[in-house]
Amino acid sequence: MRQFFKEDISEKTHQVMLCKDKKILVGDVLQLDWDYFITIPFQKQFHGKSKKEFELLMRGFLHNLLTQLTTPSERKNGERLDTFSALQHLETNAHYHLAVRVPNHWKRIREQHNKYYFVRDKVKKVMVKQMGFIPEHIWDKKENEIFKPVNDPTGMFSYCVSENETLSQVIDTLNLHIKREVA
């Protein structure tokens, strides 16, 4: 399968199926207003794991992050993060690229003066303290590379999938979730 570079993404590529089970197309990812782009580098102790093991680690990360961002009643009512993640360099320097959309209507988000700093602090708490993916000094040094706002969904998508692997090898379909709004 060919690589998706930003200049190659067209109306035709919007119809490419990302995940048959969930009926999610490339266009679904490109048309969403993503809030944050997170890079999750893993310490050397995590290297050498299988794709399935990394997907389970990502599931734990997303669960812990959702717990930090929502109230128990919101989770009970089915609130979830919209996520798109891609696992890169599985064999050598495994890391995830993750796009996240955090709804503004969640109670803990509404109570904050600055959504960006609140979410960034919660991502740091989960990534560094709870899951132990990276040490705190690495986060402090590379914070602006690890967590940033998404300004261009097309560029974000092409960056995530521009490796020499097929979409099925790169995309984490286990943790792919997009809530479709019904008009």
N, C-alpha and C positions, 0 to 999 in steps of 0.2 A: 504494500500500500504506500502511496506517495505521501510525502510530508505536507503538512498544512502550514504554509507561510502566510503572513498577513495579506500579501498582495494576491494570493491564490484563492482566498476565501470569497466565494460568490454565491449567488442564489442556488446554484447546483449543489454546493457543499452543504447548504442548510438542510438538505434532504437526506444526508448520510446518517444512518442509524448508529447511535452511540451504544445504546443498550436495548436490545430487543425485549427483554423481560419487562422493562419498565416503560417501553415505547418512548424513549427519549432520543430526539434528533440533535444533530450539531446545532441546528437553528434554535432549539430551545435554550441551549447554553449561551449562544451569541446574543439572543434578544433579551436576556435577563439583565437587570441592573444590579450587578454584583457590588457589594460594599468593600470587601477586603480581599487582598491576595496574600496568602501566607505561604512561606517556604518553611518546611519542617525538615531540617537536617538531623540526621541521627548520629549519635556517638558511635565509635568503632565497635562497641559491644553489640550493637544491633546489626552490623553488617553480616552478610552471609545468610540471612533469613530468606525464606521463600516469599513469593508474592502474597500468598494466602496469609502468612504470619504478619506481613506488613499491613494488609487490609484489616486484620483484626486489631492491630495496634492503632490504626487510624479510627476504627470504630470506637475504641475506648477513648481516644482523644476527643472525638466529636461528642460522645456521650458526656464526658466530663465538662466540655465547653458548654454544652447545652444546659447542664446542671448549674453552671456558674451564671449563665445569662438569663435564665427563666425561673419562674416560681414553680413550686410543685403543682399547683392547680393548672398552670399553663401547660406543663408537660402532660398532666393527666388528660387535658383536653386535646392532646395530639399535636401540640406545637413542635415544629422541627426546624432545624437550620436547612436552608437550601445550600447544597454543596456540590462542587465539581472538583475532583482531585485526580492527579496524575502522578504515578510513581516513576521516578527517573533513576537511571543508573543502578539498577537492582544489584548487580554483582560487585561493583567497586565502591561507589560513593552514594549509597541509597539516600534519597530524599524525596519528599512529597512537595508538589505544588498544589495548593488548595485555594479555591475561590469560595467565599462564603457570603451569603446574604443574611443580614440580621434585621428582622422586622422592627420597625419603630414603635409598634403598638405593644410590645412586651413591657410589662410593668417596670422591671429593673432598668430597661433602656430609657423609658419615659422619665424616670426619676433622676437621670444623670444630666449634668450640664453639657458634657461633651461625649457623645457616643464613641468617637474614635478612640479617645484615651481610655475610656471604660473597657471597651472590647479588647484593646491592646493589652491592658493590664490582666484581663481574664485569660487571654491566650498565653501570656507569659506565665501566669500561675499554673495553668494546666501543663504547658509544654516543659517548663523547667522544674517546678516543684512537685506536681502530682505524677507526671509520666516519666520525668527524668530523661527526655530525649536529648537535651543539650544542657551543659552547665551554664550557670548564670553569667559568668564572665563572657561567654560566647554571645549570649543574648545581648548583653550590654554593648558589646563591640559591633555586632551586626544587626542591631534592632531595626534599622531602616531598610535593610535587605530582607529581613525575615517577615516583617509586617508592614504592609502599605495599602493605601486605598486603590481601588480599581478605577481607572479613568477611561480605559478602552477595552471592552470585553473581547473584541476581535483580536487585538494584540495579545491579551492575556491567554486566550485559547490557543493561538498559534505558537506562543512561547511554550505552553504546556505540552503540545503534541508535535513539536518540530524535531524530535529525535528520529533516528533511523529505524524505529520499530513501528509495528502496526498499532492502530488505535486500540485493539483488544489487548495488546501487551502493555500499553501505557496507562490507559484509563482504568480507574478503580471503580468498577461498576457496582461493587458491593456497597460502597458508601455514596454513590451518586444519587442525589435526591433533588428534584425540582418540583415545587408545588405549582400546579397550573391554576391560574386564576380564572374563574368562570365569570364571564361578563353578564 
